Amino acid sequence: MSNKNIKKGFISCHEAGNICDRSQYKESSLWERIKLEMHILWCVKCNAYVKKNSMLSKLLKTHADEHSTHHLPKEKKEELEELIKSEK
């Protein structure tokens, strides 16, 4: 395998972030998701970004599904504050 073919699979952190964001909305291709997975295997910062981004999206989706109002209940707010503190 030539170096050119090897380099095709690697992406920058900036591109990994873009793919991560698009993946949440099902806007990324299979090949992009594969490249993202390869990237986060060795990039600690992007791995953390993907995890936090996924967690935030799940929390927001859960909230939107459970509540029709635009206000976050006290319990959920406290849960988010604790989660943020534990990530620092």
MIVEXFI-134197 format. One record per residue (C-alpha): x, y, z; residue number from 1. Coordinates in steps of 0.2 Angstrom, whole numbers, padded with zeros to 4 digits, m for minus. Example, Ala and Ser with C-alpha at 12.3 -4.5 7.8 and 13.67 -1.06 7.14 Angstrom:
BEGIN
R,0062,m0022,0039,1
R,0068,m0005,0036,2
This chain:
BEGIN
R,0000,0000,0000,1
R,0007,0017,m0005,2
R,0009,0032,0007,3
R,m0004,0041,m0003,4
R,m0017,0028,0001,5
R,m0012,0027,0019,6
R,m0014,0046,0021,7
R,m0032,0046,0013,8
R,m0038,0037,0029,9
R,m0031,0051,0041,10
R,m0040,0067,0045,11
R,m0036,0082,0055,12
R,m0044,0086,0071,13
R,m0053,0100,0063,14
R,m0061,0088,0050,15
R,m0064,0076,0064,16
R,m0074,0089,0074,17
R,m0084,0093,0058,18
R,m0088,0075,0054,19
R,m0093,0072,0073,20
R,m0105,0087,0072,21
R,m0113,0081,0055,22
R,m0114,0063,0061,23
R,m0126,0068,0075,24
R,m0138,0074,0062,25
R,m0135,0059,0050,26
R,m0127,0070,0038,27
R,m0110,0061,0036,28
R,m0106,0047,0025,29
R,m0101,0030,0030,30
R,m0083,0033,0025,31
R,m0082,0049,0035,32
R,m0088,0040,0050,33
R,m0075,0027,0048,34
R,m0061,0040,0046,35
R,m0068,0048,0062,36
R,m0067,0032,0071,37
R,m0049,0029,0065,38
R,m0045,0046,0071,39
R,m0052,0045,0088,40
R,m0043,0029,0091,41
R,m0027,0039,0093,42
R,m0032,0057,0097,43
R,m0037,0059,0115,44
R,m0044,0076,0113,45
R,m0055,0072,0099,46
R,m0061,0056,0108,47
R,m0066,0067,0123,48
R,m0075,0079,0111,49
R,m0085,0065,0103,50
R,m0090,0058,0120,51
R,m0095,0075,0127,52
R,m0104,0080,0111,53
R,m0114,0064,0111,54
R,m0118,0065,0129,55
R,m0125,0083,0127,56
R,m0135,0078,0112,57
R,m0143,0063,0121,58
R,m0147,0075,0136,59
R,m0155,0088,0125,60
R,m0165,0075,0115,61
R,m0171,0067,0132,62
R,m0176,0083,0138,63
R,m0185,0088,0122,64
R,m0194,0071,0123,65
R,m0199,0072,0141,66
R,m0204,0091,0142,67
R,m0214,0102,0130,68
R,m0209,0118,0139,69
R,m0193,0127,0136,70
R,m0187,0127,0155,71
R,m0176,0114,0162,72
R,m0182,0106,0178,73
R,m0172,0109,0194,74
R,m0167,0091,0195,75
R,m0161,0090,0177,76
R,m0151,0107,0180,77
R,m0143,0100,0195,78
R,m0139,0084,0185,79
R,m0131,0094,0171,80
R,m0121,0104,0184,81
R,m0114,0089,0192,82
R,m0109,0081,0175,83
R,m0100,0097,0170,84
R,m0091,0098,0186,85
R,m0085,0079,0185,86
R,m0079,0083,0167,87
R,m0067,0097,0173,88
